[in-house]
């Protein structure tokens, strides 16, 4: 349902563009969004710590290009690598949850 002046909510836009939750197109979109969100969260945490990609890469024993690919959603990251980035590289604590 559209509001006044043909303005719609983000949820309405996503429903219209990618279908309702549970459809193949919507599932693909949401998977991509989650990957993007993860890269963005890593980038924001790194910047908050005042670190460059190079500095983070050196702390975890990889290269700047790898960190860049994760942050820009070009490369998927394993949970073990994510844990290393967060805990060793950024000095944080990784928490995962499963919602049913």
N, C-alpha and C positions, 0 to 999 in steps of 0.2 A: 504494500500500500504506500503510495507516494504522499509525501507531506505537501504543504503549500509550496508554490513556486517550483514544482517538479523536483524538489530536493529529496533525495533518498538517503537512508543510512548506509554505512559501510556494509553491514550484514545484508541489507537488501541488494546492494550492488553485487556482492559476492554471489548471492543466490541467483541473481539474474545472469551473471556472466559465467559462473562455473557450476550452476545447478545446486540442488539441495544436498545436505550432508548425506553421505552414503553412496552418492553416484561416483562413477569412475573419474569423471572430469574434476569433480570437487575434491575427491581424495588425493588426486595428483597435485592439485593446487595447494592443498593444505600440507602435504608432505614437503613441497618446495618451500612453502612459507616457514615451516618449522626449521628447515635447514638454513634458510636465510636468517631467521631469528637467532639461531645458535651462533652463526658467524658474527652477526651484529653484536651479540652479547659479549663475545670474546673480544671483539675490537673495542667496545666501550670499556670493558674492564682493563684492558691493556692501556688505553689512553688515560683512564682514571689513575693508574699507577705511574703515569708519566713515562711509559716505555715505548720504544720503537719496535717495529716488527723484528728488526735485526736483534735487538736486545732480548726479546722474548724467545726468539729462535735459538740463540746461543745458550740461554738458560736451560732449554729442554733438549738440546743436542740435535737441532735440525737447521734448516736454512730459512731465510727471510721469505723466499718464494712459496714455501709450504704454508707458512703462517698467512701470507697474503691470499693464497688459494682457499684456505679455510674461511677466512674473514669475508671473502667475496663469493662464497658459495660455489666455488669451482671444484673443490675437493671435499669429499665426505670425510668425516673424522671418526675414528674408532673411539669407543668409550674409554679404553685404556689411555689413548693419546689425549683425549679431552681431559681426563683426570690429571695427566702429567702437565698439561698446559695450565690448568687451573691451580693445582696444588704446588707444583715445582716452579712453574714459570711465573705465576701471578701471586703465589702465597695465599691462595684462598682454599676453600673447601667445596668440593663438588657434591651436590645433592640431586638425586634423580627420584622421580616418582612415577607411578603408574596409576592412571585414573580410569576407572571402569564405569 
